[in-house]
Amino acid sequence: MKGMTSQYLLDLFFQHYGKPELMPLIYFAPGRVNLIGEHTDYNGGFVLPCALQYGTYLIIRPIDESVIRLASTNMEFQTEVPLIGNFIRMENHWVNYPLGVIQQFMQQKIQIVGMEMLFTGDIPNNAGLSSSASIEMVTAYALNALTGSNLPMIDLIKLSQKAENQFVGVNCGIMDQFAVGMGVKDHAIFLNCKTLEHKMVPVLLDGISMVVANTNKQRGLADSKYNERVAECQLAVTYLSKLFNVSRLSEISFMQFYKMQDQIPDEVIRRRARHVISENQRVLNAVSCLWNNNILEFGALMNASHESLRDNYEVTGFELDTLVEEAQMIPGVIGSRMTGAGFGGCTVTLVRAEALDRFVEEVGKRYFDKTGLKVDFYTVEVSDGARKINPQSQICTP
C-alpha cells in the first residue's frame, strides 16, 4: 500500500458499501513493537514499547439502520450484527475485537447508531505487532469521535483492554493498547503497568536500523499458552506472598527474589517468576541506556531478554530462536530478541545500516534452510499513536 492516499481508502469503502450521499471518515491506529519488557505488563511491571508506522485504517460511516456492518480487506469474513442487546462472540476471530469495543461503549450507556465499517491495514497478521490492539483502538477512537463522547485517551485504552479480556477472552495487560493510543514519534514509552505512570524516552538510532522479522509461523494467541502463563505467575505470587505482602511479581526486586525463590517449590513456576522479575530490572536498565544513548548496552539487554524468554518463560520456540540466533551471528547486529507474546510472531533487531542488506540476505536464507519458512523483514520507524486522517492527506506507508 505504498503511496496510499485517503482517496484510495475511500474508493475501497465505496466499492464495498456503495456511495450514498454521506461521506465516510477515516481513522488510523498503529501497530506496536515492544523493545524490551516482555510478559511483565500483566504482572504490573515495566515495559518499553513504541508505536510503528504500520497500522490499521478504519473507514466508517453512520447509517439509518440498526445494524453494524463489518468488513476487512485483509480477511475474507464479513458480517452484519443487529444493534439489539449484547453481542455474541463469533468463531471468526477478527470481528470480535471491534465488537468487544462497541459493546464496551454500549455498557457505558453511550448511544451507538448503525454503522458501516471497513478495516484495512498493513500489520502482518499473527505477527506479534499487536494488530488486535490496533483494531480495538482505531474502533474506540472513531466511536469516541462519532458519538461525541469526548472520553480521554486513557479511557479508550482501558475499555479496549477490557474488550479483549472480557469479550475476546485473552487476559492481556494494558501495554499494547497504551502504546497504540499514546505513541509519540521517535519516542518509546516507559510505562509502569500497575500505576500507568509513563514517560516518553527518546529513541535515537543514528546509523542504526530497527528491523522486525516475521517468522510466519501461524499462531492463535487466545488458543495459545498465554493464559496459562498468566495463571502460573499468579501461582508464583501465592507462594511468595507467604513471606511478603505482595499482589504482583513486579513488586519484588530481583535481590529479594534471589533470597526467597526457594519458597516456590515448583521449579517451572520458579523459572516463570525469575523471568518476570529479572525482565522488570532489564527495562529499568534499558531506559537508562536510551537516556545515555548507550545503544550497545541496550542491545546486550535485548539479547539477555530473549535468553530468559527462551529458558525461563518458554514462550519462544524453534522459529523465534532460529531467527534470533542467526541474527546475532551477523556482524553489525547490536541486539535481537523476540517481541510480543511469543509462540511464533516476530523478532526485533537493531542492526547497523551498513550491515542491513547482509542481515536480510543471510538471516533469510539460513532461516529458510532450517525451518522451510520464508521470513518477512520490515524496517520500522517509531511513529505517533491513534488519530484521524485528513481526507486530503497522502498516506505514506511502506
N, C-alpha and C positions, 0 to 999 in steps of 0.2 A: 504493500500500500504506500509505496514511496511517492512523495509529492501529492498525497491525497488532499483534496480540498473539501470544504464544507458542502459545496455543490455536489460532489461525488457522493457524500454521505446522504444528502437529501434525495438524490436520484435513486440510491439503494432503497430508501424508505418508500418512495413513490412507486417503484417497481413492485414492491411487496404489498403495500396497502392502498395504492391509488392516490389520486391528487385532488381531494376536496379543497375547499377554499382555505381552511385553517392550516397555516404553515406549522410544521413541527419545530421543536427546539432541539439543540444538540448539547450534550454534556459529556465530560470525559473524566475518567479516574484512572490513575496509573497503576501498573503493577509495582512490586517492590522486591528488592533483594535485601536480605539481612547480611550485613558484613560480618558480624560475629554476635554471639549470644543466642545459641540455638536451644530450644526446648527449655528456656528459662522463663518465658513470658507467663505461662500458666502456673508457674511456681512463684510468681510475684517478684521476679528478678529483673536484671538489667538486660537491655537489648540495644542494638545499634543498626537499625535498618535505614534504608533510603528509598525514595520513590524513583521510578525509572521513566524514560521517555516512552516506553511501550505501555499500552493500556487498553481500556475498554471505552468505546464510544456508545452512547445511548441516544438514539433519535426517537423522540417521544412526542405524542400529540393527544390531547384530550378529545374524547368523542361523546356524543349524546346517547350512549348506550351503557347499560350497567354491566359491562364486561371489561376484562383486562385481556388484551391480546399480546402474546409474547412470541417473538421470533428472533433468530440469530443467523447471521451469515456464516458463523463458524460451526454451528451444529444443525443437524437436519431437523430435529424435533422442534415443533412449534405447537402452541396450544391457545385456547381461549377459555378463560376462567370467569364464571359469573361472580359479581360482587354481592354475594349473599353469605353471611355468616363467616366462619373461619375456613381458610383454605386447607386442603388435604395434601400432604406431602406426596410427590409423584415419583415414580420409578425413574423418569428421565431427569437426571441429576441437575442439570444446569438451571432449569427454571425454578428450582427450589430456592435459589439464592435471592432473586428478585421477589419471589412470592413471600418469602420469610420477612423481607424488609417491608413490603407493603402491609403485611399483617401487623407488624410492629407499629406502623403508623396508625392503623385502624384501632389497635388496642389502646392507643393514646387518645382516642376519640377525635382524631383528625379525619375530616371527611375526604374520602377518596372518590374521585369520579372515574368514569370509564376512560380507558387509555389504549392507544396502540403504541407498542414499544418494540423497537428493533435494536438489537445489540450487535456490535461488530468490533473486532479488536485484533491486535497483533501480539498478544501474550500467548506463548506456546501452551497448549492445553496440557494439564497434568505435569507441569514442569517445575512446580515449586516456587513460582514467581508471584503467587497469590492472585491468580485470576479470579478466584472466588470472592476475595475481599474487594477486588476491583469492581466486579459486577454489583456487589452489595452496596458499595459506597457511591457508585455512579447512580444507582437507583435511589438511594437515600438523598443524595444531593439534588437530583432532579425533582423528586417528590417534595422536598423542602421548598424548592422554588415555586413549583406549580401550585402547591396548596397555600402558599403564603404563610407557612408555619413559623419561619424565622428561627428554627432551632439552631443553637450554636453547633459548630463543627464537632465538639466533643460529644454532644448528644447523638449526632448522626453516627459517630464512631461506636458509641456504646450500644445503640439499638441495632446496628449492623452485626456486631459481635453476638448480641443476644439472638438475632435471627439465625445465625449459624449454629449457635449452641442448641437452641430450642427447636427450630424448625428443620434445619438440615441434619442435625444430630452429631455434629463434630464439636468436641469440648475444647475448642481453640481458645488461646488467650487473646489479648487485645492488640498485640503488636501489629498484625497485618493491616487491620482497619485503621489503626493510628497512623501508620506510615503512609498509607494511601491517601488519607484525608489531610494530614499535616505536612506532607513533604515540601521541602524548600530546595530550589535548585542549588547544586553544588554543596549541599549540606547533608550529613547524616543526622539522625535523631537519636540522641542519648536519652532513652526512656526508662523510667522506673515503672514497671508494670503494676506494682502494688499501689503506688500513690498517684501515678500518671504525671508526676513531675517530669519535665523534659527540658533538654537544652539542644540547640542546633550547633553541631560541630562541623567546622569547615572540612571538606574533603578535597585536598589539594594534590592532584595527581599529575604534576607536570612531567611529561615524557613517559607516563605510565598509563596503560590501558586497563580498564576493568572489563573482563570478559566473563559472560555467563555461558556455560556449556550445558546443553540439554542432553541427558543420557538417552532420551527417547524410550525409556522403559515405562511401560504402561503401569499406572498405579491408581488406586482409588483411596483417597485419604479417609473417607468415612468408614471404609471397609478394611483399612489397614490396622496396624497395631498402635496407632496414635493414641486412641482412647485407653489402650492397655498401659501405655507409658504414663499417662496422667494418673491412673489408678495406682501404679507402682510408686510414683512419687508421693502420693497421699499416704501409702502404707509406710514409706520411709519416715514421713513426718510423725506418724503414730508411734513408731519406735522411739524416735529422738525426743519426742515431747515428754517422755517419761523422765528425762533429765533436765530439759529446758522447756520453758513456756513458749513454744513456737507453734505457729499455724501453717508456715510455709517454709520450704527449703531455703528460700532466699534470705531468711532471717539468720542463717547460720554462716559464720565465716569459715573459710577453709581450715584455719588453725583449730577452731572449735571442733569441726568435723573430724579432723585427724585424731584428736584426743578421744572422741566419743563414738567413732564409727563402729566399734565392736558391739555397741548397743543394738545394732541391726544384725540379727542372727543370719539372715538370708543373704548370701554373697551377691546374688543378682540384684536385689533391692539396694544393697550397699553400693554397688557399682553405679546404679541409676542416680543415687544421691551424690556420689562422688563427681559424676559429670556435671550435674546442675550447679553444685556449689563451686567447683573449680571454674566452670564456664562463666559464672557470675563475676568472678575475680578477673577473668580474661577480658571481659567487657570493660571493666574499670581501667585495666592496663592499656587496652586498645584506645580508649578515649584520650588518655594521656599521650599516647603515641601520635594521634592525629593533631592534638593541640601543639605538639612539639615538632610536627612534620617528620616524625621518625617512621618512615614507611617500611624500612627493613625490619624493624622490631614488630611492626603491625603484621607484616607477612608471617613472621615466626609464630605469632599468636594465632593466626588463621590456621597454620599447619597443626599446631597443638590442639586447636578446637576440633579439627577433623579426627585426629587420633582418638580423642576422648569420645566423640560421637560414634566412632567405629568400635572401640574396645569396651567402653563403659556403658554407653547408651544403646548400642547395637541397632542403629537406625540407618546404616549406610547401605551395605550390600555390595555385591561384586562389581556392578556397573559404576556406582559412585566411587568406590575405592580405586577402580582401574583408572578412571578419569583423573582423580587427584594424584595418584602415584605417577602416572605418565606426565602430568603437568609439572610436577615437582622435579622431574628429571631434565627439564628443558632449561638451559642457561638463559637467564633473564627473567625467569619466573620468580616473583618475590614471595608469593604465598598462594595457597589454594585450599579450598575446603568445600564440603557440601553446604548447601543453603536450603532452607525450607524444612519441611517435616521429615524428609528422607524417604527411604523405601523406594528409591528412584528419584526422578526430578533432576535438579541442576547442581552444578558446582559454580563457585565464583572464584575467579583467579585474578591476581594483579600481576601484569607482565609488562616489561619494558617495551616501549613502542617498537624499537628496532628488532625485537625478538618475536613480534606478534605473528608474522607470516610463518615463521618456522614452527611456532607453538601450534597454530591451527593445523598446519600440514602434518606434522609428526604425531601430535596427540590424536588427531582424527584417524590417521592410518593405524596406529597401534591399538586404539580403542576398537576399531572395526575388526582388526585381526583377532582380538581377544574375545569380543562379545558378539560379533556378527551384526552389530547395530551401528547405524550412522549417527554421529554426534552433530548437533547443530550448534554453531557458535554465534554469539551476539555480543558485539562491542557496545556496552551500555553507558548511558550518561545519567547523572544524578539530576532529577527533574523536580518540578512542582507537583503539588497534590491535586485533589479533585477540583474541577472548575467547569464553568460554562464556556462553550466555544462560540466565538463570534461568527455569525453566518457568512461574513465576507473573508474569513481568515483562510490562509493557506496552511494546511496542517502538514508539517514535515515529519513523517515517520520513516525510519529506515526500512 
